[in-house]
Every structure is written in C-alpha cells, then in structure tokens.
Amino acid sequence: MICNKRRVGLCAMVALTSVHVLAQGFGPGGPPPSPKAGAPVDVTGYWVSVVVEDWKYRMLPPTKVKVPPPGIFGGGIGVPVNPEALKVAMAWDPAKDEAAGEQCRSYGAANIMRVPGRIHITWQDEQTLKIETDAGMQTRSFHFGATQSGGGDWQGVSQASWEALEGFQIPGLGRLSGFGSEKTGSLKVVTAKLKAGYLRKNGIPYSANAVLTEYYDVAAEPDGDTYLLITSTVEDPVYLLQPYQTTTHFKKQSDASGWNPSPCTAR
C-alpha cells in the first residue's frame, strides 16, 4: 500500500528520497515531457469500487438526518458539519430535487468518487486526463498547466499536477516506491468553481465555495492486483467546521466487464 502522510492508518511511515515536481523534469536537460508522456504512474484503465470505508453510508439507501443529541460533534454523521449544514440536511427532500431536475446533487466532484460503481480513466490529450463514471454518467476533466476558466457545474474546474517520488521498495507492500531511482508518484488534483451539491446522498451539503483536493496513488500488490487509492479533502467555509477527509479504493479491471452507465438518482 501507499506509505506517506496522506494514508492515515493504512501503513507505517517510511523514508522517501528526492521529492520533486515532475515539471522540473527527470532528464539531464531539455524541455520537460508533456504530462502524459512524463507521467510517473499509470492511472488509466477501468477500475471498480472496493468499499472499505463508510460502508453503510455508501451502500445502503439514504436516510434522512435526524436532530442530533446535544453535544454530538457533526451531528453524529461522520462529517464535520456546522449547524447550518445540519439544518439543510434535515430538510432534505429527494422529491424536491427530482422536481427541480437536480437528481445529480450527490454526483458532483466532492462526492462522485465515493459513489459505488466503475470509473474509466483515459488521456483526452497530452494535457488532459478524463474520468468517466458509470454511476450518474459523469465526466471529470483534469487539466495540467494553465488555469482553466468555466466551472459552475457539478464537476467544476480541476487543475492537475504530478508529484513524483524516488525511493525504496517496501517489502511485502508492492512496487509503490520502486528501487533506487525508479520513478513513481501521485496525481494531485484541486477542484473548485463547483455547483453546490451533497457530500452524501441524504442531503449533507457542500457549497459553491467548497474546494476539493485529491491525491491519486497506484499500488501494485504482490498477488498481481492493482489498486487506485484516492485521498480526498473537502474544505468548505460555509458548511464544514474543519476539512473533511476520506480515502476511496478502486481495483483495476482487465477490461470493461460490468460497465453499466446509469443516470443520477435522488434516492
């Protein structure tokens, strides 16, 4: 598994050498490669959710948030929400979302990777990664380089960069760090300019001011399986008391088996 500060409780801290931004280049000179050509890790392919965190919130039908007992942090729902967010969540009505044509409120960037299902990651061009989801049929575009305009929709505007590492192999934990100068690294994505949506399907809100920071890491296990780990942090000055962090797991598939595009649902 991935051994760095972002993997809380997943593995012990290990020493890594030479942390540097990929844009500086690995070679002895010349222009840096494109983000696609210089990718230190391959995140492309078909991946299926492995639900190991917040199973009841992600797999069971959503239930309305109830009035929390006094003094229960975040309303006892596992999200550090403030009183205003609790008020919004307790007023959640899926019928109203359906009537307003907003069935996709829980399929925005701040929650879509938590929705169980399959994702397909490809390179749209040399500067842009694309993620398609079968759940909700959403498309996310990760742009490297210049800041992108636009936004205001469910997926907002996502700026991507590579965080490349050189380090040691950790026995029994896969090829994560490599030998010697072998390259590996993480994909960092920062998403803003979002349309307000839900952090969970039962109406726990995030606002248009929310900022999502994600790290995508690939771990190749000794048994041959490959996993994608996504560490997400949502910061929202409107509805959250503190940053909300989750870790989401996917297992790589050899092909598109099981791919089943389905529209957003409010229930």
C-alpha positions in Angstrom: 0.0 0.0 0.0 1.0 3.6 -0.2 3.3 4.9 2.6 3.1 8.6 3.1 1.5 11.1 5.4 -1.9 11.1 3.5 -2.5 7.4 4.2 -3.7 7.7 7.8 -3.8 4.3 9.4 -3.0 2.4 6.2 0.7 1.9 6.6 3.7 2.9 8.6 5.8 6.0 7.8 8.8 5.2 5.6 11.7 7.3 4.4 11.4 8.6 0.8 14.2 10.2 -1.1 14.1 13.1 -3.6 10.6 14.5 -3.6 10.2 16.9 -6.6 7.7 18.2 -9.0 7.6 16.4 -12.3 7.5 19.6 -14.3 11.2 20.1 -13.3 11.9 17.0 -15.4 13.9 13.8 -14.7 16.4 14.2 -17.5 19.8 16.0 -17.6 18.3 18.9 -19.6 15.9 19.9 -22.3 12.2 20.7 -22.1 10.1 18.6 -19.7 7.9 16.0 -21.3 4.1 16.5 -21.6 2.0 15.4 -18.6 1.0 12.3 -20.5 4.5 11.4 -21.7 6.1 12.2 -18.4 3.5 10.5 -16.1 5.4 8.8 -13.3 2.5 6.4 -12.8 -0.3 5.0 -14.9 -3.8 5.7 -13.6 -5.6 4.8 -16.8 -8.0 1.9 -17.3 -11.2 0.6 -15.9 -11.5 0.5 -12.1 -14.2 -0.9 -9.8 -15.1 0.4 -6.3 -13.8 -1.6 -3.3 -16.0 -0.2 -0.5 -13.9 -0.4 2.7 -14.8 2.9 4.3 -18.2 4.2 5.4 -19.9 1.1 4.0 -23.4 1.9 5.5 -23.4 5.5 4.1 -22.2 4.4 0.7 -24.1 1.1 0.1 -27.4 1.4 2.0 -30.4 3.5 0.8 -30.1 7.1 2.2 -32.0 8.0 5.3 -32.8 11.5 6.4 -30.6 13.1 9.0 -32.3 13.4 12.4 -32.0 16.0 15.1 -28.7 15.1 16.8 -28.3 14.7 20.6 -26.8 17.8 22.3 -23.0 18.0 22.1 -22.7 15.3 19.3 -19.9 16.6 17.0 -21.0 17.0 13.4 -24.4 15.6 14.3 -23.0 12.1 14.7 -22.9 11.5 10.9 -19.2 11.3 10.5 -18.9 14.6 8.6 -17.7 17.8 10.5 -20.7 19.8 9.6 -21.8 23.1 11.3 -25.4 23.8 12.5 -26.4 25.4 9.2 -25.4 22.3 7.3 -27.4 20.1 9.7 -30.4 22.3 9.1 -30.0 21.8 5.3 -29.6 18.1 5.7 -32.6 17.6 8.0 -34.7 19.4 5.4 -33.6 17.1 2.6 -36.4 16.0 0.3 -35.5 13.9 -2.7 -38.8 14.6 -4.3 -38.0 18.3 -4.4 -34.6 17.5 -6.0 -36.4 15.4 -8.6 -38.9 18.1 -9.4 -36.1 20.6 -9.8 -34.2 18.3 -12.1 -31.3 18.1 -9.6 -31.0 14.4 -9.2 -27.3 14.7 -9.6 -26.6 16.8 -6.4 -24.7 13.8 -4.8 -22.8 13.1 -8.0 -20.7 16.3 -8.0 -16.9 16.2 -7.8 -16.9 16.4 -4.0 -18.7 13.0 -3.7 -18.7 11.3 -7.1 -15.7 9.1 -6.4 -17.5 7.8 -3.3 -20.5 6.6 -5.3 -20.0 2.8 -5.7 -19.5 1.8 -9.3 -16.9 1.8 -12.0 -14.7 4.5 -13.5 -12.8 4.7 -16.8 -9.7 6.9 -16.9 -8.2 7.9 -20.2 -6.0 10.6 -21.7 -8.2 13.1 -23.6 -5.0 14.7 -25.0 -1.4 15.3 -23.9 -2.5 17.8 -21.2 -5.9 16.4 -20.0 -6.9 13.3 -18.1 -10.6 12.3 -18.3 -12.6 10.2 -15.8 -15.9 8.8 -16.8 -18.2 7.2 -14.2 -20.9 4.7 -14.9 -22.8 5.8 -11.8 -24.5 9.0 -12.8 -22.7 9.1 -16.2 -20.5 11.9 -15.1 -17.3 13.1 -16.8 -14.4 14.9 -15.0 -11.6 16.6 -16.8 -8.2 17.1 -15.1 -6.2 19.9 -16.7 -2.5 20.2 -16.4 -0.8 23.6 -17.0 -2.7 26.8 -17.3 -5.6 27.6 -15.1 -8.9 26.8 -16.8 -11.9 29.0 -17.0 -15.5 27.9 -16.7 -17.0 25.9 -13.8 -20.3 26.3 -12.1 -21.4 22.8 -12.9 -21.3 19.5 -10.9 -17.7 18.7 -11.7 -16.3 22.3 -11.5 -12.7 23.1 -12.7 -9.9 20.6 -11.9 -6.2 21.5 -12.0 -3.9 18.6 -12.0 -0.2 18.1 -11.4 2.2 15.2 -10.8 4.0 14.8 -7.5 6.9 12.5 -8.4 8.9 10.5 -6.0 12.1 8.4 -6.0 12.6 6.0 -3.1 12.7 2.5 -1.7 10.7 -0.6 -2.2 8.8 -1.6 1.0 8.9 -5.4 1.3 5.5 -7.0 1.1 3.8 -3.8 0.2 4.2 -3.8 -3.6 6.1 -1.7 -6.1 5.0 1.6 -4.7 8.3 3.2 -4.2 10.4 1.3 -6.6 14.1 0.5 -6.5 16.8 3.2 -6.5 15.9 5.9 -8.9 12.8 4.2 -10.4 10.1 6.8 -10.8 6.7 6.7 -9.1 4.4 9.3 -7.7 1.0 10.7 -7.1 -1.6 12.6 -9.2 -2.7 15.7 -7.3 -6.0 17.4 -8.4 -7.5 20.5 -7.0 -11.1 21.2 -7.9 -13.1 24.5 -7.4 -15.8 26.5 -9.0 -18.4 23.8 -8.2 -22.1 23.9 -8.3 -23.4 23.3 -4.7 -24.2 19.6 -4.0 -24.3 16.9 -1.5 -21.4 15.1 0.3 -23.7 12.2 0.9 -26.9 11.2 -0.9 -29.1 12.2 2.1 -28.6 15.9 1.7 -25.5 16.7 3.7 -24.4 19.8 1.7 -21.3 21.4 0.3 -21.4 24.9 -1.1 -20.2 26.5 -4.3 -17.3 27.8 -2.2 -16.0 24.3 -1.5 -12.5 23.3 -2.7 -11.7 19.6 -3.2 -8.1 18.4 -3.1 -7.4 14.8 -4.2 -4.3 12.6 -4.4 -4.5 9.5 -6.7 -2.0 6.8 -5.9 -1.5 3.4 -7.5 -0.4 0.3 -5.6 0.6 -2.9 -7.3 0.3 -5.8 -4.8 2.4 -9.0 -4.8 -0.5 -11.1 -5.9 -0.8 -9.1 -9.1 -3.8 -7.0 -8.2 -3.5 -3.2 -8.7 -5.4 -0.7 -6.6 -6.1 3.0 -7.0 -6.3 4.9 -3.7 -7.9 8.4 -3.7 -7.4 10.6 -0.7 -9.9 13.5 -0.8 -10.1 16.6 1.4 -13.1 18.9 1.1 -12.8 22.4 2.6 -15.9 24.4 2.8 -16.2 27.7 4.8 -20.0 27.6 4.5 -20.9 24.2 5.8 -17.9 22.5 7.4 -16.2 23.1 10.7 -12.9 21.6 9.5 -11.6 19.8 6.4 -13.4 16.5 5.6 -11.0 13.8 4.5 -11.8 10.4 3.1 -9.9 7.6 1.4 -11.6 5.7 -1.5 -10.3 2.5 -3.1 -10.7 1.0 -6.6 -9.4 -2.2 -8.0 -8.1 -2.3 -11.6 -10.0 -4.4 -14.2 -8.6 -6.0 -17.3 -11.4 -4.8 -19.5 -14.8 -3.1 -19.4 -16.7 -6.0 -17.8 -19.5 -4.8 -15.7 -19.5 -1.3 -17.1 -23.2 -0.2 -16.7 -23.9 3.5 -17.3 -26.9 4.6 -15.3 -28.4 8.1 -14.7 -28.3 10.0 -11.4 -30.9 9.2 -8.8 -32.0 11.3 -5.9 -32.9 8.4 -3.7 
